[in-house]
Amino acid sequence: GTEMLNAQREFVFHKGPVFANIVLADEINRTPPKTQAALLEAMQERKVSTAGKTMNLPHPFFVLATQ
């Protein structure tokens, strides 16, 4: 996800692709360690920590990853 500054000069969080029900992660071996750790957290915990908050992922949540 991304935090964007709105017209009232407040940061607003917009959900990214990991909040979908089905996520295709292609060539995860080429991603940086920080990205791999974030994806593994989502897969294991079914939660995402961002912007100082923890948000649950939708049900069902499924990741299809290639190497």
CORVEN-V317849 format. One record per backbone hydrogen bond with DSSP energy under -1.0 kcal/mol. CO is the residue of the C=O (numbers start at 1). NH is the residue of the N-H. If there is no record, write none. Layout:
co=CO nh=NH
co=CO nh=NH
//
This chain:
co=2 nh=14
co=4 nh=12
co=6 nh=9
co=10 nh=6
co=12 nh=4
co=14 nh=2
co=16 nh=19
co=17 nh=20
co=21 nh=62
co=23 nh=64
co=25 nh=66
co=27 nh=30
co=28 nh=31
co=32 nh=36
co=33 nh=37
co=34 nh=38
co=35 nh=39
co=36 nh=40
co=37 nh=41
co=38 nh=42
co=39 nh=43
co=40 nh=44
co=41 nh=45
co=42 nh=46
co=46 nh=57
co=48 nh=55
co=50 nh=53
co=53 nh=50
co=55 nh=48
co=62 nh=23
co=64 nh=25
co=66 nh=28
//
